[in-house]
Amino acid sequence: MENLSNNPTKLDLSGKEIGDVGAQALATTLHVNHTLTILNLNYNMIGSVGAQALATALHVNHTLTKLDLTYNGIGDEGVQALATALQVNHTLTTLGLYGNMIGAIGAQALANALQVNHTLTALNLSCNGIGAVGAQALATSLYINHGLTTLDLTYNGIGAIGAQAIANALQVNHALTTVDLNYNGIGAIGAQAIANALQVNHTLTTLNLRCNGIIDVGAQAIAKALQVNHTLTTLNLSGNQIEDAGTHMIAIALHVNHTLTTLDLSYNLIKAIGAQVIANTLQVNHTLTTLDLCCNRIGAVGTQDIEIAMKTRQKQNHDQQASVLESFTDTQNLFSRLPGDMCILSTIMDYIKLPPLEIKYNSC
């Protein structure tokens, strides 16, 4: 192909309408190309025929590391061909299959591939329809696979049963660091299963459960897990109908949790009472750096409590630094004997400074 005549390492053909004919021509080139590492074919409607041609190329291509096939209508037949290729391909690390009408059959094929493939690190299956059966199949592969670190199953209708299967796998999987389960209707039961996994999982750092209807019961289970989990740093619980009761338990967890840095509670049903308990927690929790409470019902009183907590945190930071400065003055004679004493002071000040805290609490 003309686009590959100069031996590029990256090629973006997104939205070029190449179709299955263009994909076949591209695949032919990939058989002999030894420079291309990143290929973007988003929105090209290559279909199952185009996907099968690319899969054939992946059997022999040893340079491509990232392949994005977002919105190409490849379906189960196309993804089955790609899955077969993954069983022998040892260079591809990132595969994007967003919005490709993939069902449980396609998910099963990918699951089979993941049991033998240990080079793929990121798989995006969002906006498909793998359902609970597909999620169960993928979960089975996660007991064996030790390469995948990022898994996105957003908008797949996996429900509570699918979430339970993924959760069970997370109790033994030691590779995954990021899991997205947005918009899957896992409910409180699914959230409780995920919470159980978080109590024993020590590798997951990012968990996205946006818009799953976990309500207070699910939030309370997650909160309980946060009291013992020491690896999760980013948690998205937005749009889950969480009210003050669930927020109260989360606040309690933040008193003892020292790893979570980003928490999204936007688009819930939190009122002034929930905002108050969160505000109280922020005066003792010094690890959270980003908190999103937008589009709740915290009102003027809740907003005031949050702002007071912010000012208190700032004062704590100032007082702590002032104390160190005072101690430094008392021992400055000792430091004056050493070269670069002001540099040492600067390092100390940076170390004891509380991390910045960003809070969003605008109403919608």
C-alpha positions as CSV (number, residue, x, y, z in Angstrom):
1,M,0.0,0.0,0.0
2,E,1.1,3.5,-0.7
3,N,0.8,4.5,3.0
4,L,3.4,1.9,3.9
5,S,5.9,2.8,1.2
6,N,8.0,4.9,3.5
7,N,8.2,2.2,6.2
8,P,6.4,4.2,9.0
9,T,6.1,2.9,12.5
10,K,2.6,4.3,13.1
11,L,-0.3,4.4,10.7
12,D,-3.7,6.0,11.4
13,L,-6.4,5.1,8.8
14,S,-9.4,5.8,11.1
15,G,-12.6,6.9,9.3
16,K,-11.0,6.3,5.8
17,E,-13.8,3.9,4.7
18,I,-11.3,1.3,3.5
19,G,-13.8,-1.5,3.9
20,D,-13.0,-5.2,3.6
21,V,-11.1,-4.7,0.3
22,G,-8.8,-2.1,1.8
23,A,-8.3,-4.3,4.9
24,Q,-7.3,-7.2,2.7
25,A,-4.8,-5.1,0.8
26,L,-3.4,-3.8,4.1
27,A,-3.1,-7.4,5.4
28,T,-1.1,-8.4,2.4
29,T,1.3,-5.7,3.1
30,L,1.6,-6.7,6.8
31,H,2.8,-10.1,5.7
32,V,6.1,-8.5,4.7
33,N,6.2,-5.2,6.6
34,H,8.8,-5.1,9.4
35,T,8.5,-1.5,10.7
36,L,4.8,-0.8,11.6
37,T,4.1,-1.1,15.3
38,I,0.8,0.8,15.7
39,L,-2.2,0.5,13.4
40,N,-5.5,2.4,13.9
41,L,-8.4,1.2,11.7
42,N,-11.3,2.8,13.7
43,Y,-14.6,3.3,11.9
44,N,-13.8,1.6,8.6
45,M,-16.4,-1.2,8.5
46,I,-14.0,-3.8,7.5
47,G,-16.4,-6.5,8.6
48,S,-15.6,-10.1,9.3
49,V,-13.9,-10.6,6.0
50,G,-11.4,-7.7,6.6
51,A,-10.8,-9.0,10.2
52,Q,-10.1,-12.5,8.9
53,A,-7.5,-11.1,6.5
54,L,-5.8,-9.1,9.2
55,A,-5.8,-12.2,11.4
56,T,-4.0,-14.1,8.8
57,A,-1.4,-11.4,8.7
58,L,-0.9,-11.6,12.5
59,H,0.1,-15.2,12.1
60,V,3.3,-14.1,10.5
61,N,3.8,-10.4,11.4
62,H,6.2,-9.9,14.2
63,T,6.3,-6.1,14.6
64,L,2.8,-4.9,15.2
65,T,2.2,-4.2,18.9
66,K,-1.1,-2.1,18.9
67,L,-4.2,-2.7,16.8
68,D,-7.4,-0.7,17.1
69,L,-10.4,-2.0,15.3
70,T,-13.1,0.2,17.0
71,Y,-16.5,0.2,15.3
72,N,-15.8,-2.1,12.4
73,G,-18.6,-4.6,12.6
74,I,-16.4,-7.6,12.7
75,G,-18.8,-9.7,14.7
76,D,-18.1,-13.1,16.2
77,E,-16.8,-14.6,13.0
78,G,-14.1,-11.9,12.7
79,V,-13.1,-12.0,16.3
80,Q,-12.8,-15.8,16.2
81,A,-10.2,-15.4,13.5
82,L,-8.3,-12.8,15.5
83,A,-8.4,-15.0,18.5
84,T,-6.9,-17.9,16.6
85,A,-4.1,-15.5,15.5
86,L,-3.5,-14.5,19.1
87,Q,-2.6,-18.1,20.0
88,V,0.5,-17.9,17.8
89,N,1.2,-14.1,17.8
90,H,3.7,-13.0,20.4
91,T,4.1,-9.3,19.6
92,L,0.6,-7.7,19.9
93,T,0.2,-6.0,23.3
94,T,-2.9,-3.9,22.8
95,L,-6.1,-4.9,21.0
96,G,-9.1,-2.5,20.6
97,L,-12.4,-4.2,19.8
98,Y,-14.8,-1.4,20.9
99,G,-18.3,-1.6,19.4
100,N,-17.9,-4.6,17.1
101,M,-21.1,-6.6,17.7
102,I,-19.2,-9.3,19.5
103,G,-21.3,-11.8,21.5
104,A,-20.7,-14.7,23.9
105,I,-19.2,-16.8,21.1
106,G,-16.6,-14.2,20.3
107,A,-15.8,-13.7,23.9
108,Q,-15.3,-17.5,24.3
109,A,-12.9,-17.5,21.4
110,L,-10.9,-14.7,23.0
111,A,-10.9,-16.5,26.3
112,N,-9.4,-19.6,24.7
113,A,-6.7,-17.4,23.2
114,L,-5.9,-15.7,26.5
115,Q,-5.2,-19.1,28.1
116,V,-2.1,-19.5,25.8
117,N,-1.3,-15.9,24.9
118,H,0.7,-14.0,27.6
119,T,1.9,-11.0,25.6
120,L,-1.4,-9.1,25.1
121,T,-1.6,-6.6,28.0
122,A,-4.7,-4.5,27.1
123,L,-8.0,-5.7,25.7
124,N,-10.9,-3.3,25.1
125,L,-14.2,-5.1,24.5
126,S,-16.5,-2.2,25.5
127,C,-19.8,-1.6,23.8
128,N,-20.4,-5.2,22.6
129,G,-22.8,-7.8,23.9
130,I,-20.9,-10.6,25.5
131,G,-23.4,-10.9,28.3
132,A,-23.0,-13.0,31.4
133,V,-21.9,-16.1,29.4
134,G,-19.1,-14.2,27.7
135,A,-17.9,-12.7,31.0
136,Q,-17.8,-16.1,32.6
137,A,-15.7,-17.4,29.7
138,L,-13.2,-14.5,30.0
139,A,-13.2,-14.9,33.8
140,T,-12.1,-18.6,33.3
141,S,-9.1,-17.5,31.2
142,L,-8.1,-15.0,33.9
143,Y,-7.3,-17.8,36.3
144,I,-4.5,-18.9,33.8
145,N,-3.5,-15.7,32.0
146,H,-0.7,-13.7,33.5
147,G,-0.1,-11.1,30.8
148,L,-3.3,-9.0,30.6
149,T,-3.2,-5.9,32.8
150,T,-6.1,-3.9,31.4
151,L,-9.6,-5.2,30.7
152,D,-12.5,-3.0,29.5
153,L,-15.9,-4.6,29.5
154,T,-18.0,-1.4,29.5
155,Y,-21.5,-1.7,28.1
156,N,-21.7,-5.5,27.8
157,G,-24.7,-6.4,29.9
158,I,-22.7,-8.9,32.0
159,G,-25.1,-8.4,35.0
160,A,-24.5,-9.7,38.5
161,I,-23.6,-13.2,37.3
162,G,-20.9,-12.0,35.0
163,A,-19.6,-9.7,37.7
164,Q,-19.4,-12.5,40.2
165,A,-17.4,-14.6,37.7
166,I,-14.9,-11.7,37.1
167,A,-14.7,-11.1,40.9
168,N,-13.9,-14.8,41.6
169,A,-11.1,-14.6,39.0
170,L,-9.7,-11.4,40.6
171,Q,-9.2,-13.3,43.8
172,V,-6.5,-15.4,42.2
173,N,-5.4,-13.2,39.2
174,H,-2.2,-11.3,40.0
175,A,-1.7,-9.5,36.7
176,L,-4.8,-7.2,36.1
177,T,-4.3,-3.6,37.3
178,T,-7.2,-1.9,35.6
179,V,-10.8,-3.2,35.2
180,D,-13.7,-1.2,33.7
181,L,-17.2,-2.6,34.2
182,N,-19.2,0.6,33.5
183,Y,-22.9,0.3,32.5
184,N,-23.2,-3.4,33.1
185,G,-26.1,-3.6,35.5
186,I,-24.1,-5.6,38.1
187,G,-26.3,-4.3,40.9
188,A,-25.6,-4.7,44.6
189,I,-25.0,-8.4,44.3
190,G,-22.3,-7.9,41.7
191,A,-20.7,-5.1,43.7
192,Q,-20.6,-7.3,46.8
193,A,-18.8,-10.0,44.8
194,I,-16.3,-7.4,43.6
195,A,-15.9,-6.2,47.2
196,N,-15.0,-9.7,48.3
197,A,-12.3,-9.8,45.6
198,L,-10.9,-6.5,46.7
199,Q,-10.3,-7.9,50.2
200,V,-7.8,-10.4,48.8
201,N,-6.6,-8.9,45.5
202,H,-3.3,-7.1,45.8
203,T,-2.7,-5.9,42.2
204,L,-5.7,-4.0,41.0
205,T,-5.1,-0.3,41.1
206,T,-8.0,1.1,39.0
207,L,-11.6,0.0,39.2
208,N,-14.5,1.6,37.3
209,L,-18.0,0.7,38.3
210,R,-19.9,3.7,36.9
211,C,-23.7,3.4,36.4
212,N,-24.3,-0.1,37.7
213,G,-27.1,0.5,40.2
214,I,-25.1,-0.8,43.1
215,I,-27.0,1.5,45.6
216,D,-26.1,1.8,49.2
217,V,-25.8,-1.9,49.8
218,G,-23.1,-2.3,47.1
219,A,-21.4,0.9,48.2
220,Q,-21.2,-0.3,51.8
221,A,-19.6,-3.6,50.7
222,I,-17.0,-1.8,48.6
223,A,-16.3,0.5,51.6
224,K,-15.7,-2.5,53.9
225,A,-13.2,-3.8,51.3
226,L,-11.4,-0.4,51.3
227,Q,-10.6,-0.8,54.9
228,V,-8.3,-3.8,54.2
229,N,-7.4,-3.2,50.6
230,H,-4.0,-1.4,50.2
231,T,-3.5,-1.3,46.4
232,L,-6.5,0.4,44.8
233,T,-5.7,4.0,43.9
234,T,-8.6,5.0,41.6
235,L,-12.3,4.1,42.2
236,N,-15.2,5.3,40.1
237,L,-18.7,4.8,41.8
238,S,-20.5,7.6,39.9
239,G,-24.1,7.2,38.9
240,N,-24.9,4.4,41.2
241,Q,-27.8,5.8,43.3
242,I,-25.7,5.9,46.4
243,E,-27.2,7.9,49.2
244,D,-26.0,9.1,52.6
245,A,-25.9,5.6,54.2
246,G,-23.4,4.3,51.6
247,T,-21.5,7.5,51.7
248,H,-21.1,7.2,55.5
249,M,-19.5,3.8,55.2
250,I,-17.2,5.1,52.5
251,A,-16.2,7.9,54.8
252,I,-15.4,5.5,57.6
253,A,-13.2,3.5,55.2
254,L,-11.2,6.6,54.2
255,H,-10.2,7.0,57.8
256,V,-8.1,3.9,57.6
257,N,-7.4,3.6,53.9
258,H,-4.1,5.1,52.9
259,T,-3.8,4.2,49.2
260,L,-6.9,5.6,47.4
261,T,-6.0,8.8,45.7
262,T,-9.0,9.3,43.3
263,L,-12.7,8.8,44.1
264,D,-15.6,9.6,41.9
265,L,-19.0,9.8,43.6
266,S,-20.7,12.1,41.1
267,Y,-24.2,11.7,39.8
268,N,-25.4,9.9,43.0
269,L,-28.0,10.9,45.6
270,I,-25.7,12.2,48.3
271,K,-27.2,14.9,50.5
272,A,-25.8,17.3,53.1
273,I,-25.4,14.6,55.7
274,G,-23.3,12.5,53.4
275,A,-21.2,15.6,52.4
276,Q,-20.6,16.3,56.1
277,V,-19.2,12.9,56.9
278,I,-17.0,13.1,53.8
279,A,-15.8,16.5,55.0
280,N,-15.0,15.2,58.4
281,T,-12.9,12.4,56.9
282,L,-10.9,14.8,54.7
283,Q,-9.5,16.4,57.8
284,V,-7.8,13.1,58.7
285,N,-7.3,11.5,55.4
286,H,-4.1,12.7,53.7
287,T,-3.9,10.5,50.7
288,L,-7.0,11.4,48.7
289,T,-6.1,13.9,46.0
290,T,-9.2,13.9,43.8
291,L,-12.8,13.8,44.9
292,D,-15.8,14.3,42.6
293,L,-19.1,15.0,44.3
294,C,-20.7,16.8,41.3
295,C,-24.4,16.3,40.5
296,N,-25.5,15.2,44.0
297,R,-27.9,16.9,46.4
298,I,-25.4,18.2,49.0
299,G,-26.8,21.7,48.8
300,A,-25.5,24.9,50.4
301,V,-24.9,23.3,53.8
302,G,-23.0,20.3,52.4
303,T,-20.9,22.6,50.2
304,Q,-20.0,24.8,53.2
305,D,-18.9,21.7,55.1
306,I,-16.6,20.7,52.2
307,E,-15.1,24.1,52.0
308,I,-14.4,24.2,55.7
309,A,-12.7,20.8,55.4
310,M,-10.6,22.2,52.6
311,K,-9.5,25.2,54.7
312,T,-8.8,23.0,57.7
313,R,-6.6,20.8,55.5
314,Q,-4.7,23.8,54.2
315,K,-4.2,25.0,57.8
316,Q,-2.9,21.6,58.8
317,N,-0.4,21.8,56.0
318,H,0.7,25.2,57.0
319,D,1.1,24.3,60.7
320,Q,3.0,21.2,59.9
321,Q,5.5,23.0,57.7
322,A,5.8,25.8,60.4
323,S,6.7,23.2,63.0
324,V,9.4,21.8,60.8
325,L,10.8,25.2,60.1
326,E,10.9,25.9,63.8
327,S,12.8,22.6,64.5
328,F,15.1,23.4,61.6
329,T,16.0,26.8,63.1
330,D,16.8,25.1,66.4
331,T,19.3,22.8,64.7
332,Q,20.5,25.1,62.0
333,N,24.0,25.3,63.5
334,L,24.3,21.5,62.9
335,F,23.1,21.9,59.3
336,S,25.4,24.9,58.7
337,R,28.4,22.6,59.0
338,L,27.1,20.7,56.0
339,P,27.1,21.9,52.4
340,G,23.7,22.5,50.8
341,D,21.8,22.8,54.1
342,M,19.0,24.9,52.4
343,C,18.7,22.2,49.8
344,I,18.2,19.7,52.6
345,L,15.5,21.9,54.1
346,S,13.7,22.1,50.8
347,T,13.7,18.4,50.5
348,I,12.3,18.0,54.0
349,M,9.5,20.5,53.3
350,D,8.5,18.8,50.1
351,Y,8.4,15.5,52.0
352,I,6.1,16.6,54.8
353,K,3.8,18.7,52.6
354,L,0.3,17.3,52.3
355,P,-0.7,16.3,48.7
356,P,-3.0,18.8,46.9
357,L,-6.7,18.0,47.1
358,E,-9.1,18.8,44.2
359,I,-12.8,18.6,45.1
360,K,-15.6,19.0,42.6
361,Y,-19.0,19.6,44.1
362,N,-21.1,21.6,41.6
363,S,-24.7,20.8,41.3
364,C,-26.1,19.9,37.9
